[in-house]
Amino acid sequence: QVQLVESGGGLVQPGGSLRLSCAASGIIFRIYAMGWYRQSPGKQRELVAAITTSGSTKYVDSVKGRFTISRDNAKNTMYLQMNSLKPEDTAVYYCNADHVFSHDEVWGQGTQVTVSS
């Protein structure tokens, strides 16, 4: 069964840190480009960070210098280290896997991140 499971969300104060994880099963993880998206109420889902099969990364401007995306192919897991969190980072964060050849996509169920004092 193809599945992506996010974990690590929660409530954190402004300036704090969280580390999100996305565990994949049922896919050949190393041939999927991976990404973190987020969606807050009333807004469209946006790409936050992405990492290719070779490890190249890109970030939305609003998180550059604060968030770091990484992947461990041996563990079939992707991570998002989020530092210096701001209230505007509050959203549901989703994990996405994009097959490099077919571009078939898989989505996780999402994990809530709330930044508030």
C-alpha positions as CSV (number, residue, x, y, z in Angstrom):
1,Q,0.0,0.0,0.0
2,V,1.4,3.4,-1.1
3,Q,1.4,5.7,1.9
4,L,3.1,8.9,3.2
5,V,2.7,9.6,6.9
6,E,3.7,13.0,8.3
7,S,4.6,13.6,12.0
8,G,6.2,16.2,14.2
9,G,3.6,19.0,14.0
10,G,2.3,20.8,17.0
11,L,2.1,24.1,18.9
12,V,5.2,26.2,19.3
13,Q,5.9,29.7,20.3
14,P,7.2,32.3,17.9
15,G,11.0,31.8,17.4
16,G,10.8,28.2,18.2
17,S,11.6,25.1,16.2
18,L,9.9,22.0,14.9
19,R,11.1,19.0,12.8
20,L,8.6,17.4,10.5
21,S,9.0,13.9,9.2
22,C,7.4,12.1,6.2
23,A,7.7,8.4,6.2
24,A,7.0,6.7,2.9
25,S,5.9,3.1,2.3
26,G,4.9,1.2,-0.8
27,I,7.1,3.2,-3.2
28,I,10.7,3.2,-4.4
29,F,11.5,6.3,-2.4
30,R,14.8,7.1,-4.1
31,I,13.1,7.7,-7.5
32,Y,10.6,10.2,-6.2
33,A,11.2,13.9,-5.9
34,M,9.8,15.1,-2.6
35,G,8.2,18.2,-1.3
36,W,6.6,19.9,1.6
37,Y,3.5,22.0,1.0
38,R,1.3,24.0,3.4
39,Q,-2.2,25.3,3.5
40,S,-3.8,27.7,5.9
41,P,-7.5,28.6,6.1
42,G,-8.6,30.7,3.1
43,K,-5.4,30.3,1.2
44,Q,-4.2,28.1,-1.6
45,R,-1.8,25.3,-0.9
46,E,1.8,26.4,-1.5
47,L,5.1,24.7,-2.1
48,V,7.3,25.3,0.9
49,A,10.4,23.3,0.0
50,A,11.4,20.6,-2.4
51,I,14.2,18.1,-2.8
52,T,15.2,16.2,-5.9
53,T,16.3,12.6,-6.1
54,S,19.9,13.9,-6.2
55,G,19.5,16.1,-3.2
56,S,19.1,19.5,-4.8
57,T,16.8,21.8,-2.8
58,K,14.6,24.8,-3.3
59,Y,12.5,27.0,-1.0
60,V,9.8,29.5,-1.1
61,D,11.3,32.9,-0.3
62,S,9.4,33.3,3.0
63,V,11.2,30.3,4.6
64,K,14.7,30.7,3.1
65,G,17.3,30.7,5.8
66,R,14.9,29.3,8.4
67,F,13.8,25.9,7.0
68,T,15.9,23.0,5.8
69,I,14.6,20.1,3.8
70,S,16.4,16.8,3.7
71,R,15.9,13.1,2.8
72,D,17.3,9.8,4.0
73,N,16.8,7.3,1.2
74,A,17.9,4.4,3.5
75,K,15.0,5.2,5.8
76,N,12.5,6.2,3.2
77,T,12.0,9.4,5.1
78,M,12.0,13.1,4.3
79,Y,12.4,15.9,6.9
80,L,11.7,19.6,7.3
81,Q,13.6,21.3,10.0
82,M,11.8,24.6,10.8
83,N,13.6,27.2,12.9
84,S,12.7,30.8,13.9
85,L,9.1,30.0,13.4
86,K,6.6,32.8,12.8
87,P,2.9,33.0,13.3
88,E,2.5,33.2,9.5
89,D,4.0,29.7,9.3
90,T,0.8,28.3,10.9
91,A,-0.7,25.9,8.5
92,V,-1.4,22.2,7.7
93,Y,1.8,20.8,6.3
94,Y,1.6,18.1,3.6
95,C,4.2,15.7,2.3
96,N,4.3,15.1,-1.5
97,A,6.0,12.5,-3.6
98,D,6.4,13.0,-7.3
99,H,7.7,10.0,-9.5
100,V,10.5,11.3,-11.6
101,F,9.4,9.5,-14.8
102,S,5.6,9.1,-14.6
103,H,5.0,12.1,-12.4
104,D,2.4,10.1,-10.5
105,E,2.0,11.9,-7.1
106,V,1.3,10.7,-3.6
107,W,0.1,12.9,-0.8
108,G,0.2,12.5,3.0
109,Q,-2.7,13.3,5.3
110,G,-1.1,16.5,6.7
111,T,0.2,17.6,10.1
112,Q,-0.9,20.8,11.8
113,V,1.7,23.4,12.7
114,T,0.6,26.2,15.0
115,V,2.9,29.1,15.9
116,S,1.4,31.2,18.7
117,S,2.2,32.7,22.0
